[in-house]
Amino acid sequence: MGNFEWKQGRRTYVGARGESIIDYGIVNEEAWEEIESFKVGERVESDHMPLEIKIKGKEQEYEKQERRNERKEIEKRIWDEEGIQRYRSRLEKKKFEVKEDIEAMIAELSNLIVEATEKRKIYIWQGRNNGCNEECSELKRKAREKLGKWKNNKGRKEEYLKARENYRRKWEERKREKREEEEEKTIKALKTEEV
């Protein structure tokens, strides 16, 4: 890959205290002939930029937009209040013998769960980050745009750092909200079990 002058090198680390550039890359002799291109990518989730090395070979192309629009169908067992009550009543009626085989007991418990829960089909959209809402995605897009402008000397570093900080703050807020929601669900489930 070679050694680069400062003007040729691309920044691989961008932080509030400074930045660094990639100055060389190391590959083995056999791989040297297989490399088509080598560049520094863009990422706003981290201070470190990814190194993207394109290697000759069979190329699998797909459209990012197509991947976003794909959805995957999965079946999930739903635990609702009725299901919990059905499970409890069936479990109370069930008598297990101590002599029984452990595997048989596990199979019977599994059957009780299957009978008590309702199976539903749900769809999961591929290519989307479920932890991030629209506002968070928009802030990420803006930060990535500022990064591109700054890397091409059409914008200022401070603008990029501010946009990235706004994105990170919103992402952390969203993660905290999701964690609190999960904790509330767990507490509610535990309170329901105590009753």
MOPEVEN-V300239 format. One record per residue. OMEGA is omega as a letter, one per 40 degrees, with the letter a starting at -180 (999 if undefined). D_LAST is the distance of its C-alpha to the last C-alpha in Angstrom with 2 decimals. Layout:
[[OMEGA & D_LAST] [OMEGA & D_LAST]]
This chain:
[[i & 66.53] [i & 68.79] [a & 68.93] [i & 68.62] [a & 70.13] [a & 67.78] [a & 68.66] [a & 67.93] [i & 64.68] [a & 61.30] [i & 58.64] [i & 55.92] [i & 54.09] [i & 53.63] [a & 51.97] [a & 52.43] [a & 54.78] [a & 56.95] [i & 57.39] [i & 58.96] [i & 60.67] [a & 60.89] [i & 64.22] [i & 64.41] [a & 62.62] [i & 63.15] [i & 63.25] [a & 64.96] [a & 68.33] [a & 67.14] [a & 64.47] [a & 66.98] [a & 68.65] [a & 65.38] [i & 64.24] [a & 64.84] [a & 63.39] [i & 61.59] [i & 59.95] [a & 57.32] [a & 54.48] [i & 52.41] [i & 48.83] [a & 47.14] [a & 43.87] [i & 45.75] [a & 48.83] [i & 50.35] [a & 51.99] [i & 51.90] [a & 55.14] [i & 55.79] [i & 58.29] [a & 59.44] [i & 60.77] [i & 63.20] [a & 61.94] [a & 60.13] [i & 58.38] [a & 55.20] [i & 55.11] [i & 52.31] [i & 51.75] [a & 48.98] [i & 48.42] [a & 48.11] [i & 45.46] [a & 43.47] [i & 43.62] [i & 42.46] [a & 39.01] [i & 37.23] [i & 35.14] [i & 32.21] [a & 29.62] [i & 26.01] [a & 22.92] [i & 20.38] [i & 16.62] [a & 15.34] [i & 12.31] [a & 14.43] [i & 15.34] [i & 11.93] [i & 11.33] [a & 14.92] [a & 14.60] [a & 11.78] [i & 13.81] [i & 17.00] [i & 15.94] [i & 15.07] [a & 18.48] [i & 20.30] [i & 22.16] [i & 23.74] [i & 26.96] [a & 27.72] [a & 31.19] [i & 30.11] [a & 31.26] [a & 28.82] [i & 30.02] [i & 29.29] [i & 25.68] [i & 25.21] [i & 26.91] [i & 24.70] [i & 21.47] [i & 23.17] [i & 24.06] [i & 20.52] [a & 19.57] [a & 22.74] [a & 22.14] [a & 18.61] [i & 19.70] [i & 22.37] [i & 25.49] [i & 27.04] [i & 30.24] [a & 30.24] [i & 33.30] [i & 33.86] [i & 36.98] [i & 39.18] [i & 41.00] [i & 38.64] [a & 36.60] [a & 33.09] [a & 32.36] [i & 35.17] [a & 35.46] [a & 38.78] [i & 39.64] [i & 39.17] [i & 41.32] [i & 44.00] [i & 44.18] [i & 44.55] [i & 47.32] [i & 49.13] [i & 48.94] [i & 50.33] [i & 53.08] [i & 54.03] [i & 54.12] [i & 56.50] [a & 58.74] [a & 58.88] [i & 59.67] [i & 62.52] [i & 63.83] [i & 63.04] [a & 60.30] [i & 59.45] [a & 57.21] [i & 55.55] [i & 54.49] [a & 52.87] [i & 51.10] [i & 49.78] [i & 48.55] [i & 46.88] [i & 45.19] [i & 43.87] [a & 42.47] [i & 40.88] [i & 39.32] [i & 37.77] [i & 36.61] [i & 34.93] [i & 33.29] [i & 32.02] [i & 30.73] [i & 28.89] [a & 27.33] [i & 26.21] [i & 24.78] [i & 22.81] [i & 21.50] [i & 20.41] [i & 18.72] [i & 16.83] [a & 15.72] [i & 14.64] [i & 12.70] [i & 11.00] [i & 10.26] [i & 9.00] [i & 6.63] [i & 5.45] [a & 5.51] [a & 3.81] [999 & 0.00]]
